[in-house]
Amino acid sequence: MEANSPYLPWIIMAVNGLIAGWLAGLLLGGGGLIRNIFVGIIGSFVGGGLVRAGVLSIPYFADSPWLHQIVVSTIGAILVVILARIIAR
């Protein structure tokens, strides 16, 4: 795949979402592959919004920006799972 492929950001977001959703699933239990991807992607938007709003402040990992993205996405995914469980009750 080319480096300038229009699909590359979507693939990166899916991989980031999969990792974040998997980590949230490990911490909170449950979830399959598809659910983890969706929770992780939604969590990346939630976590990113919280960072931009100044509500969530974590140190930036200069050596690994991927790690920073995954940490923010995982925190957002955990919040999404907790909120979904509260609403489902």
C-alpha positions as a printed Julia matrix, in Angstrom:
89×3 Matrix{Float64}:
   0.0    0.0    0.0
   1.29   3.44  -0.89
   2.28   5.88   1.83
  -0.13   8.43   0.32
  -3.06   6.05   0.15
  -6.41   7.64   1.06
  -7.21   4.53   3.11
  -4.11   4.71   5.32
  -5.66   7.01   7.99
  -8.66   4.66   8.24
  -6.4    1.65   8.62
  -4.34   3.41  11.3
  -7.52   4.43  13.14
  -8.83   0.86  13.0
  -5.57  -0.58  14.33
  -5.4    2.08  17.06
  -9.05   1.37  17.91
  -8.44  -2.36  18.02
  -5.53  -1.97  20.43
  -7.36   0.55  22.64
 -10.55  -1.52  22.64
  -8.6   -4.68  23.43
  -6.87  -2.97  26.36
 -10.19  -1.62  27.65
 -11.67  -5.13  27.29
  -8.77  -6.58  29.29
  -9.22  -4.03  32.04
 -13.02  -4.14  32.2
 -13.75  -7.61  30.83
 -15.7   -8.8   27.82
 -15.84  -7.85  24.18
 -15.11  -9.44  20.85
 -13.01  -8.21  17.95
 -15.67  -6.06  16.26
 -16.89  -4.6   19.55
 -13.32  -3.8   20.58
 -12.68  -1.97  17.31
 -15.85   0.12  17.64
 -15.28   0.87  21.32
 -11.66   1.8   20.62
 -12.51   4.1   17.71
 -15.29   5.83  19.65
 -12.93   5.97  22.63
 -10.28   7.68  20.52
 -12.74  10.45  19.68
 -13.84  10.73  23.32
 -10.27  10.71  24.65
  -9.09  13.16  22.0
 -11.99  15.49  22.78
 -11.17  15.37  26.49
  -7.51  16.19  25.76
  -8.48  19.09  23.49
 -10.93  20.4   26.1
  -8.23  20.27  28.75
 -10.16  17.81  30.92
  -7.65  15.0   30.36
  -3.97  15.76  30.67
  -1.4   13.01  30.3
   2.31  13.34  29.6
   3.24  13.23  25.93
   5.55  10.36  25.06
   7.97  12.11  22.71
   9.77   8.88  21.88
   6.55   7.21  20.79
   3.58   9.29  19.61
   1.76   6.0   18.92
   1.91   5.18  22.6
   0.37   8.54  23.46
  -2.48   7.95  20.98
  -3.14   4.48  22.35
  -3.15   5.7   25.97
  -5.61   8.5   25.15
  -7.78   6.13  23.09
  -7.74   3.49  25.82
  -8.84   5.99  28.47
 -11.63   7.12  26.16
 -12.63   3.51  25.45
 -12.77   2.74  29.18
 -15.05   5.75  29.68
 -17.27   4.62  26.78
 -17.6    1.11  28.23
 -18.39   2.44  31.71
 -20.97   4.87  30.32
 -22.56   2.13  28.2
 -22.82  -0.14  31.24
 -24.44   2.64  33.29
 -26.96   3.36  30.53
 -27.71  -0.35  30.03
 -28.78  -0.8   33.66
